[in-house]
């Protein structure tokens, strides 16, 4: 779990550009929320949400956006 979390952090830092970070801020999503979203839907799922290209869901119907908002404490 720790290895995957570490990789997600590296990937988010590498792939998120100013545009996506501004969108996250507009949505009220912080770093905790971004990491939670990557846990649920992968870094690609986070990017889809922040680029308005979709909002992936897990098998329980929880969307990446919902998860990111819930964990943005």
C-alpha positions in Angstrom: 0.0 0.0 0.0 2.8 2.4 0.9 4.6 1.7 -2.3 1.5 2.4 -4.4 0.8 5.6 -2.4 4.3 6.8 -3.0 4.1 6.1 -6.7 0.8 8.0 -6.9 2.3 11.0 -5.2 5.2 11.0 -7.7 2.9 10.6 -10.7 0.5 13.4 -9.5 3.5 15.8 -9.0 4.8 14.9 -12.5 1.5 15.0 -14.4 -0.6 17.7 -12.8 -0.1 21.1 -14.5 -1.2 24.5 -13.4 -4.5 24.2 -15.2 -5.4 21.0 -13.4 -4.3 22.4 -10.0 -6.4 25.5 -10.5 -9.4 23.3 -11.3 -8.8 21.2 -8.2 -8.7 24.5 -6.1 -12.0 25.7 -7.8 -13.6 22.4 -6.8 -12.3 22.6 -3.2 -10.0 19.6 -3.6 -6.7 19.6 -1.7 -3.6 17.3 -1.8 -5.3 14.7 0.4 -8.3 14.6 -2.0 -6.0 14.2 -5.0 -4.2 11.3 -3.4 -7.6 9.7 -2.4 -8.8 10.1 -5.9 -5.7 8.4 -7.3 -6.2 5.6 -4.8 -9.8 5.1 -6.1 -9.5 5.7 -9.8 -5.8 5.9 -10.5 -3.9 9.0 -11.5 -5.6 8.8 -14.9 -9.0 9.0 -13.2 -7.9 12.1 -11.3 -6.7 13.7 -14.6 -10.0 12.8 -16.3 -12.0 14.6 -13.6 -9.8 17.7 -13.6 -9.7 17.9 -17.4 -13.5 17.5 -17.5 -13.1 14.3 -19.6 -15.2 12.1 -17.3 -15.7 11.0 -13.7 -14.8 7.3 -13.3 -16.6 5.2 -10.7 -15.6 2.2 -8.7 -17.7 -1.0 -8.5 -19.7 0.5 -5.6 -20.7 3.5 -7.6 -18.4 6.0 -5.8 -17.1 8.5 -8.3 -13.5 9.8 -8.2 -14.8 13.4 -7.8 -17.0 12.4 -4.8 -14.1 10.6 -3.2 -11.7 13.6 -3.8 -14.2 16.0 -2.2 -14.8 13.7 0.8 -11.1 13.4 1.6 -10.3 17.1 1.1 -10.3 17.9 4.8 
